[in-house]
Amino acid sequence: MNKTYVEQFKRSLKIENSILGIFFSDKMPKKFNYYNNTACTALGRCFKNGDTVVFGHGKYRQLCPGADYFLKLSKILTKEAIDVYINQENVFRDKKTCSRFLSSLPKFPENLKRKYIIIKKLDIEDKPPIVIFLVNPAQVGRIIGLLNYKGYKSIKLFPSQPTCLSLFAPLATNFPHINFIDYYDRYYQGKINGKNIWSENKLIISLNYRDFKEVLSNFKKSPHGDFKPKLTPKKVDCFKI
């Protein structure tokens, strides 16, 4: 696969935003941007502008305690996270419900702790651990269809899941990850110059690199991609019931 093939794939699916790669590294890239805001807003900037953005546990921190908790960037106790969900945001009615939610979510891999998280525009030669898209529901359906051309792979959806889960979930579960973009990120903290960065009709899907290559390899073969099936639509009398 090469850059031209990826661009053909992107044009065929009419993907407007940048396709991004997510990296976890001890080394900083030579050129990058650092924004003093939240992890999800940094992700939104990358989708919008194709920036390379870095954040982590040290000098280049991000501002969301939720991302600190889920990405293990600082020591935030689970009881503190529960307190935020129940007493500050009112997302869950009680501790039991919130505890079930947190225990069901994919966990950040231990081997990635204390590494810098690098988000950059996809270069397929880099082989990023995670490939991430900002797309509409129809495009999500096509990407999933391409992935399942040769073998079925189920997807589990998590209600109320944080946006930053999309940065690592496929590494934790070995499955594709669909993220609706958390309400708080979409409507409250996900802003640049006072404007919401997340469009109402967009959601996120992230894949591990192996699954992304599978999507590309099936692109010319599947009707979810560029293959045109020979279908003859049946004539339907819409007046008959």
Buried (B, 14 or more C-beta within 10 A) or exposed (E): EEEEBBEBBBEBBEBBBBBBBBBBBEEBEEEBBBBEBBBBBBBBBBBBBBBBBBBBBEEBBBBBBBBBBBBBBEEBEEEEBBBBBBEEBEBBEEEEEBBEBBEEBBEBBEEBEEBBBBBBBBEBEEEBBBBBBBBBEEBBEBBBBBBBBEEEEEBEEBEBBBBBBBBBBBBBBEBBBBBBBBEBBBEEBBBBEEEBBBBEEBBBBBBBBEBBBBBBBBBEEBEBBBEEEEEEEEEEEEEEE
